[in-house]
């Protein structure tokens, strides 16, 4: 089993952080998004939601379904559940 000790010549986390903070804001933002996405263990679920959002958007654009105003939707839900 391989040890997780830093290898000679390999940057430490603190050194990497210092270098990354020197990047322009847009590059830091892009990197932050990628790092956060890498923490997501449920990429299949995220992919399914993206597919669902695209499907619903296509239905709206094609006219297959009609959007209703938020207030109408909330009123319907309140009435249905007695809220």
Wavefront OBJ file of the C-alpha trace (Angstrom):
o trace
v 0.000 0.000 0.000
v 1.329 3.408 -0.950
v 1.929 6.060 1.700
v 0.126 9.406 1.424
v 3.167 11.360 2.565
v 4.124 14.271 0.307
v 6.824 13.377 -2.173
v 10.003 15.415 -2.365
v 9.478 18.282 -4.789
v 5.678 18.060 -4.638
v 3.854 21.195 -3.564
v 2.046 21.157 -0.240
v -1.616 22.088 -0.109
v -0.792 25.483 1.400
v 1.624 26.232 -1.452
v -0.955 25.241 -4.049
v -3.519 27.476 -2.363
v -1.132 30.442 -2.383
v -0.446 29.975 -6.092
v -4.130 29.542 -6.965
v -5.045 32.747 -5.158
v -2.774 34.578 -7.600
v -5.005 33.561 -10.524
v -7.435 36.087 -12.006
v -10.890 36.094 -10.444
v -12.613 34.378 -13.406
v -10.101 31.519 -13.397
v -10.474 31.082 -9.624
v -14.266 30.969 -10.037
v -14.020 28.321 -12.773
v -11.664 26.264 -10.642
v -13.918 26.606 -7.596
v -16.892 25.317 -9.611
v -14.879 22.323 -10.783
v -13.654 21.555 -7.276
v -17.167 21.753 -5.843
v -18.491 19.551 -8.647
v -15.754 17.023 -7.875
v -17.174 16.661 -4.358
v -20.548 15.634 -5.734
v -20.794 11.893 -5.312
v -24.245 11.853 -6.882
v -23.298 12.797 -10.428
v -25.894 10.361 -11.801
v -28.622 12.161 -9.874
v -27.346 15.538 -11.061
v -27.295 14.276 -14.648
v -30.870 13.034 -14.273
v -32.017 16.441 -12.997
v -30.269 18.199 -15.875
v -32.044 15.870 -18.312
v -35.373 16.568 -16.586
v -34.853 20.339 -16.745
v -34.024 20.105 -20.448
v -37.104 17.937 -21.083
v -39.384 20.392 -19.285
v -37.832 23.329 -21.114
v -38.411 21.600 -24.450
v -42.063 21.013 -23.494
v -42.512 24.703 -22.710
v -40.770 25.879 -25.876
v -42.679 23.448 -28.093
v -46.010 24.402 -26.553
v -46.688 20.848 -25.343
v -47.365 22.300 -21.904
v -48.443 25.731 -20.779
v -46.724 27.591 -17.975
v -48.854 28.953 -15.167
v -48.015 31.970 -13.025
v -46.329 31.189 -9.702
v -49.156 32.688 -7.648
v -51.701 30.473 -9.428
v -49.549 27.397 -8.765
v -49.120 28.294 -5.087
v -52.855 28.935 -4.680
v -53.606 25.561 -6.238
v -51.176 23.804 -3.886
v -52.527 25.640 -0.819
v -56.095 24.719 -1.744
v -55.179 21.117 -2.466
v -53.382 20.591 0.845
v -55.434 22.970 2.991
v -52.576 25.318 3.805
l 1 2 3 4 5 6 7 8 9 10 11 12 13 14 15 16 17 18 19 20 21 22 23 24 25 26 27 28 29 30 31 32 33 34 35 36 37 38 39 40 41 42 43 44 45 46 47 48 49 50 51 52 53 54 55 56 57 58 59 60 61 62 63 64 65 66 67 68 69 70 71 72 73 74 75 76 77 78 79 80 81 82 83
